[in-house]
Amino acid sequence: MAGDDVNILTVQGLFVYQVMTSQAVAPTDVAVVAPTPTPMLTLTTCNPRYSASQRLVVQAKLVADVLAGPAKPATPRRRGPDTAR
């Protein structure tokens, strides 16, 4: 529903999208997955359920992101005098 949030958690971080539109389109309507000038999330599924007669398309805009920091390098372990080599 318009205004709802969609949270996506990946290894890159947390991305929060806000639903803008929801519409049913013909399966041949590929314009709904065209590149956009701003970050958008497009979700598609068959409509109605168990049918391929239409596609339900939900489009949401990026409203916030919390990127994960770079991975910390492993700390080298020091070998003590009694450590086998």
ChimeraX commands (.cxc) that place a marker at each C-alpha (Angstrom):
marker #1 position 0.00,0.00,0.00 radius 0.5
marker #1 position 1.30,3.48,-0.81 radius 0.5
marker #1 position 3.32,4.93,2.05 radius 0.5
marker #1 position 4.31,1.56,3.50 radius 0.5
marker #1 position 7.99,0.90,4.18 radius 0.5
marker #1 position 9.95,-1.99,2.72 radius 0.5
marker #1 position 13.18,-2.83,4.57 radius 0.5
marker #1 position 15.90,-4.71,2.71 radius 0.5
marker #1 position 18.87,-6.04,4.71 radius 0.5
marker #1 position 21.93,-7.13,2.72 radius 0.5
marker #1 position 25.62,-7.54,3.44 radius 0.5
marker #1 position 26.03,-3.96,2.17 radius 0.5
marker #1 position 23.64,-2.61,4.82 radius 0.5
marker #1 position 20.00,-1.76,5.51 radius 0.5
marker #1 position 17.96,-0.06,2.79 radius 0.5
marker #1 position 14.55,1.49,3.52 radius 0.5
marker #1 position 12.13,2.08,0.64 radius 0.5
marker #1 position 8.70,3.73,0.68 radius 0.5
marker #1 position 5.99,2.30,-1.57 radius 0.5
marker #1 position 4.89,4.82,-4.21 radius 0.5
marker #1 position 2.65,2.79,-6.53 radius 0.5
marker #1 position 1.05,-0.60,-6.91 radius 0.5
marker #1 position -0.48,-1.59,-10.23 radius 0.5
marker #1 position -1.51,-4.54,-12.34 radius 0.5
marker #1 position 0.01,-4.58,-15.83 radius 0.5
marker #1 position 0.12,-6.90,-18.82 radius 0.5
marker #1 position 2.96,-9.45,-18.79 radius 0.5
marker #1 position 4.34,-7.74,-21.89 radius 0.5
marker #1 position 4.67,-4.34,-20.15 radius 0.5
marker #1 position 8.42,-4.23,-19.56 radius 0.5
marker #1 position 8.48,-0.45,-18.99 radius 0.5
marker #1 position 7.84,-1.07,-15.28 radius 0.5
marker #1 position 11.33,-2.56,-14.91 radius 0.5
marker #1 position 13.16,0.10,-16.93 radius 0.5
marker #1 position 16.11,1.92,-15.30 radius 0.5
marker #1 position 15.18,4.97,-13.21 radius 0.5
marker #1 position 17.11,8.20,-12.55 radius 0.5
marker #1 position 16.76,7.71,-8.78 radius 0.5
marker #1 position 17.18,4.58,-6.63 radius 0.5
marker #1 position 13.97,2.55,-6.84 radius 0.5
marker #1 position 12.85,-0.92,-5.80 radius 0.5
marker #1 position 10.51,-2.78,-8.16 radius 0.5
marker #1 position 8.75,-5.92,-6.95 radius 0.5
marker #1 position 6.78,-8.06,-9.39 radius 0.5
marker #1 position 4.57,-11.12,-9.03 radius 0.5
marker #1 position 1.91,-12.94,-10.99 radius 0.5
marker #1 position -1.66,-11.65,-10.72 radius 0.5
marker #1 position -4.14,-13.07,-9.91 radius 0.5
marker #1 position -2.62,-15.76,-7.75 radius 0.5
marker #1 position -1.58,-18.88,-9.71 radius 0.5
marker #1 position -2.17,-17.08,-13.01 radius 0.5
marker #1 position 0.15,-15.40,-15.49 radius 0.5
marker #1 position -2.53,-13.19,-17.04 radius 0.5
marker #1 position -1.18,-10.04,-15.36 radius 0.5
marker #1 position 1.75,-8.82,-13.29 radius 0.5
marker #1 position 1.31,-7.00,-10.02 radius 0.5
marker #1 position 4.05,-4.37,-9.78 radius 0.5
marker #1 position 4.97,-2.48,-6.61 radius 0.5
marker #1 position 7.42,0.40,-6.95 radius 0.5
marker #1 position 9.13,2.05,-4.00 radius 0.5
marker #1 position 11.67,4.86,-3.66 radius 0.5
marker #1 position 14.79,4.72,-1.50 radius 0.5
marker #1 position 14.30,6.90,1.57 radius 0.5
marker #1 position 17.16,5.80,3.84 radius 0.5
marker #1 position 20.20,3.57,3.92 radius 0.5
marker #1 position 22.58,2.51,6.62 radius 0.5
marker #1 position 25.62,1.13,4.88 radius 0.5
marker #1 position 27.77,-1.41,6.63 radius 0.5
marker #1 position 31.30,-0.25,7.25 radius 0.5
marker #1 position 34.25,-1.87,5.52 radius 0.5
marker #1 position 35.21,-5.26,6.86 radius 0.5
marker #1 position 37.91,-5.04,9.50 radius 0.5
marker #1 position 41.12,-6.78,8.52 radius 0.5
marker #1 position 42.02,-9.79,10.59 radius 0.5
marker #1 position 44.52,-9.04,13.32 radius 0.5
marker #1 position 47.69,-11.04,12.72 radius 0.5
marker #1 position 48.46,-13.45,15.53 radius 0.5
marker #1 position 51.88,-13.17,17.05 radius 0.5
marker #1 position 53.83,-16.31,17.50 radius 0.5
marker #1 position 55.29,-16.82,20.90 radius 0.5
marker #1 position 58.60,-18.57,21.60 radius 0.5
marker #1 position 56.78,-21.80,22.43 radius 0.5
marker #1 position 54.60,-21.83,19.29 radius 0.5
marker #1 position 55.43,-24.51,16.73 radius 0.5
marker #1 position 56.29,-23.23,13.27 radius 0.5
marker link #1:1,2 radius 0.2
marker link #1:2,3 radius 0.2
marker link #1:3,4 radius 0.2
marker link #1:4,5 radius 0.2
marker link #1:5,6 radius 0.2
marker link #1:6,7 radius 0.2
marker link #1:7,8 radius 0.2
marker link #1:8,9 radius 0.2
marker link #1:9,10 radius 0.2
marker link #1:10,11 radius 0.2
marker link #1:11,12 radius 0.2
marker link #1:12,13 radius 0.2
marker link #1:13,14 radius 0.2
marker link #1:14,15 radius 0.2
marker link #1:15,16 radius 0.2
marker link #1:16,17 radius 0.2
marker link #1:17,18 radius 0.2
marker link #1:18,19 radius 0.2
marker link #1:19,20 radius 0.2
marker link #1:20,21 radius 0.2
marker link #1:21,22 radius 0.2
marker link #1:22,23 radius 0.2
marker link #1:23,24 radius 0.2
marker link #1:24,25 radius 0.2
marker link #1:25,26 radius 0.2
marker link #1:26,27 radius 0.2
marker link #1:27,28 radius 0.2
marker link #1:28,29 radius 0.2
marker link #1:29,30 radius 0.2
marker link #1:30,31 radius 0.2
marker link #1:31,32 radius 0.2
marker link #1:32,33 radius 0.2
marker link #1:33,34 radius 0.2
marker link #1:34,35 radius 0.2
marker link #1:35,36 radius 0.2
marker link #1:36,37 radius 0.2
marker link #1:37,38 radius 0.2
marker link #1:38,39 radius 0.2
marker link #1:39,40 radius 0.2
marker link #1:40,41 radius 0.2
marker link #1:41,42 radius 0.2
marker link #1:42,43 radius 0.2
marker link #1:43,44 radius 0.2
marker link #1:44,45 radius 0.2
marker link #1:45,46 radius 0.2
marker link #1:46,47 radius 0.2
marker link #1:47,48 radius 0.2
marker link #1:48,49 radius 0.2
marker link #1:49,50 radius 0.2
marker link #1:50,51 radius 0.2
marker link #1:51,52 radius 0.2
marker link #1:52,53 radius 0.2
marker link #1:53,54 radius 0.2
marker link #1:54,55 radius 0.2
marker link #1:55,56 radius 0.2
marker link #1:56,57 radius 0.2
marker link #1:57,58 radius 0.2
marker link #1:58,59 radius 0.2
marker link #1:59,60 radius 0.2
marker link #1:60,61 radius 0.2
marker link #1:61,62 radius 0.2
marker link #1:62,63 radius 0.2
marker link #1:63,64 radius 0.2
marker link #1:64,65 radius 0.2
marker link #1:65,66 radius 0.2
marker link #1:66,67 radius 0.2
marker link #1:67,68 radius 0.2
marker link #1:68,69 radius 0.2
marker link #1:69,70 radius 0.2
marker link #1:70,71 radius 0.2
marker link #1:71,72 radius 0.2
marker link #1:72,73 radius 0.2
marker link #1:73,74 radius 0.2
marker link #1:74,75 radius 0.2
marker link #1:75,76 radius 0.2
marker link #1:76,77 radius 0.2
marker link #1:77,78 radius 0.2
marker link #1:78,79 radius 0.2
marker link #1:79,80 radius 0.2
marker link #1:80,81 radius 0.2
marker link #1:81,82 radius 0.2
marker link #1:82,83 radius 0.2
marker link #1:83,84 radius 0.2
marker link #1:84,85 radius 0.2
view
